[in-house]
């Protein structure tokens, strides 16, 4: 997304899709499906941070809110 390309959807890969071996396969399959369907999509790439889901489930709402805010800010198009 950072290259300013034209896209319609943002594919948020997330922690599991980036690090877990089984979920990496799911992420790659999703990219293949989107590409084959000629869907214009982007990812945040290195700008994407952890979702904070596990922190939230453990009761750390502050960390979750901090990480969620960072992801929202990095996914907002810059003009």
N, C-alpha and C positions, 0 to 999 in steps of 0.2 A: 504494500500500500504506500510505502514511503516514497516510491519513485514517481508518484503523481499520476499513474496510469488510470485508464478509464475502467471502472468496475461497477457492477450493480449490487453485489453482495460481498460481505466480509465473512470469511471462513475463520472463525476463532478456534484455533487448534486446541488450546488449553494444555495444562500440565500433562495429563495422561496421554494425549495425542502426540506429545512431543517426546516423552521419556519412556513410557511403558511400551515394551516390545510388541505386545498384542495390539495395543491401541495405535501404535505407529502404523500398523498394517491397515487399520480402519481409516486413519487419516489419509494414507496414500490412496486407498480405494475411493475415498470421497473425492479427492482431487481428480482422480481418473474419471469418475462419473461426471463431475462438473465440467471437466475439460471436454469429454465426449459429447456432452449435452450443449456445448458451446455457451456455457454460462460465464458471464464476465464476473470474476471473483478475485479477491485479493486476500492476503493474510497480513498480519502485523509483522511477521518475521521476528527479527531480534528485538523489536519494540514491544512485543507481547510479553507480559509478565504473568506470574502465577495467578490463577483465579481467586485464590484464597479460600476456596471451598472447604478444604480440610481444616483450616484455621477456624473458620466459622463453626463447623461442626464440633470442634473442640472447645468452643465457647469464646474464642478470641474475635469478637465482633469488630473491634478497632482495627486489627490487622486486615481482616476481610474488607472493611470499608476503604482502607488505604489502598490495598491492591486493586480493588474494583474501580476506584476513582482513577488510578493510574492507567488502567486499561481503557476506560472510557475516554480519557483525555488523549491517549495515543491513537484511538480509533476515530476521533473527530477530525474530519477533513480540515486541513489548514488552507486558508485563502490569502 
